[in-house]
Amino acid sequence: MTATISRWIGLAPLLLALPVSAQLSAFAADTMADMSIEDLANIEVTSVSKKPERLAAAAASVFVITADDIGRSGAATVPEALRMAPNLQVAQASGYGYAISARGFNGSRNTVPNKLLVLIDGRSVYSPFFSGVTWDAQQVMLEDIERIEVISGPGGILWGVNAVNGVINITTRAAGATQGSLVALRAGQRGNSVALRQGGGGDWRLHATYVNERHTELASGAPVNDARHQWQAGMRRDWGSGADQFSVAGNAYRGALDQPEPGALSTGTKLALGTVQSSGASLTARWTHALAGGGSLMLQGYIDHSEREVPPTYAERIQVADLQFQHSLPASGIGQLVWGANVRHTWDAVTNSKTVAFLPAKVNQDWASLFVQDELAVREDLRLILGARVERNDYTGAEYLPSMRLAWQLTPTHALWGGASRTVRAPSRLDADTFIPGNAPFILRGGPQVRSEVAKVCELGYRGRPLPQLSYSATLFHNRYDYLRTQEVDVSGTFLTFASKMEGKASGIEMWGSYQATPYWRLSAGWMALHQRFWLKPGSNDAAGPRTSGRDPSHTAQLRSTFTVADGNELELAVRKVARLESDKVPGYHALDARFGWRLRRNVELSVSGNNLNGAHAEYGPLATRSEVPREIALKLVWLN
């Protein structure tokens, strides 16, 4: 039995690969070159304090990816667009599989990245089943995105548990900003896609997308079984009068994804892997009411249904019903208070197999939370932001999330801010209910004693514009973690279990800035450095646990050059550098991307883009199964009417 245990250590616990404006940027009335550095600093963001505020005044490390940025980058998917955020680590594991995180924890030997909350128009796509995001299912039509706000650092006060190391908030355009017809066709060496949109009546739109991606290859040249075929259709309607505004949005998708080795769920036994069938639908409704004096009320509800069949290991079906309320009080002479509540219920059913089981197979769960945040004007140039949230979950009960931030406006163009927060990641079914194999006697017996992972975070940031043509931001952070998940051999020596017997710390710096060299040429750069260390608590025997830090690069850097040529033509060049990953010995790499766009007519744009022009490279995973992210040349045609 001891020999069997040794074979399963490190393998049993599931290496899951569960895994902006009224027109396109190319057709906007104002080009990026017409948008000054000051205008960029005044972009309105909502993710930091759950109310509109200028980016320059936000007391958090937040990077905004605009619609212009997405259009000029040549990105084909949301994960590719997220590479532009210097405060994110985006690693491609296979053709459609991504590991994305902020400030470390980009997965470990027994979990996927699980400390980054992702929202699409206020709807969370963070799965309560495995504490992560299934990125292939998030097929947002890029031409409809208004902006992506990327917050690195804790966001639990406003967004709840699981917003430990960051929040990605994707906001799509209002229906009134997407009127008329749009057709976008893309053809590249890795695959093809088509996107269609029709808006009318001034208040509605319909859209549909289809993606066909070919397989990638190993470093040896052998094919990887990771092709993808997926369609999605959706709608949005916005209407209202006076103080009341309403919005309804829905979408449905279905995909077929080849399953690369070692499989979406690796258990140490070679299996005959089948095609993953993925489908789902969601509907979100929101009402906002403007109050006299500048306050507001907001009520939002959504339902989300998803199914994923992963042969031969398991199939999962989950429904989520979520209701949120928020009240923002009018600003007074000393500050502004916002408070709200959130309730959520999930119905989760798993079809188990002889390889793995989630016990019980069917679970209903409830979450409920209440938050309050008050922004106090200590003096004209100094704001104190105090907040707290209490959230209850079925695994660990009530969790308390306090936060304090201080923002000091040194001058109209220079600001300092600092913060201290406590946030947590609550256990998921993967943590508590996993049993391997699917029938007794079990080698892995779940994690009945797993606790919430705790992070205590201190931050110090600066954001400034020393020259009219130059702006930059820098943030220092220090995180202290406790009760991190481990995999333990029971004292009997006969089985494994999940526990919470590791702690650690992470320190680092994030920096980025933009320089308007000429009216038609802008340079943007970003850099991140990270140092992590983890250690076991007394009584733990998970010798591999502290090597979690090996999944994160010690530093990353990027430089982007955007040049607007006459008559709307544009050239974008981007260079990325990512340090090596000690885990699995993934080499560091450089990547060169480029895009050139021609406006053939007022309503027609043709572009050619090249990704990884300096050659293919690996980004994530063990050598035997990791994909080489290939060089790709692609053409894209966009027609508007």
Secondary structure, DSSP 8 states (H G I E B T S, - for coil): -HHHHHHHTTTSS--------SS-GGG-SS-GGGS-HHHHHT-EE-TTTSS-EEGGG-SSEEEEEEHHHHHHHT--SHHHHHTT-TT-EEEE-SSS-EEEESSS---BTTB---SEEEEETTEE--BTTTTB--GGG----GGGEEEEEEEES--HHHH-TT-SSEEEEEEE--GGGS-EEEEEEEEESSEEEEEEEEEETTTEEEEEEEEEE---B-TTS-B-S--EEEEEEEEEEEEEETTEEEEEEEEEEEEEE---TT-SS--SS------EEEEEEEEEEEEEEE-TTS-EEEEEEEEEEEEEEETTTEEEEEEEEEEEEEEE----SSEEEEEEEEEEEEEEEEE--SS-EESSSEEEEEEEEEEEEEEEEEETTEEEEEEEEEEEETTTEEEEEEEEEEEEEEETTEEEEEEEEEEEE---HHHHSEEESSSSS-SEE--TT---EEEEEEEEEEEEEEETTEEEEEEEEEEEEEEEEEEEE-TTSS-EEEEEEEEEEEEEEEEEEEEEEETTEEEEEEEEEEEEEEEE-TT---TTGGGGGGGS-SEEEEEEEEEE-GGG-EEEEEEEEE--BTGGGB--EEEEEEEEEEEEETTEEEEEEEESTT--EE-SS-TTT--EE--EEEEEEEEE-
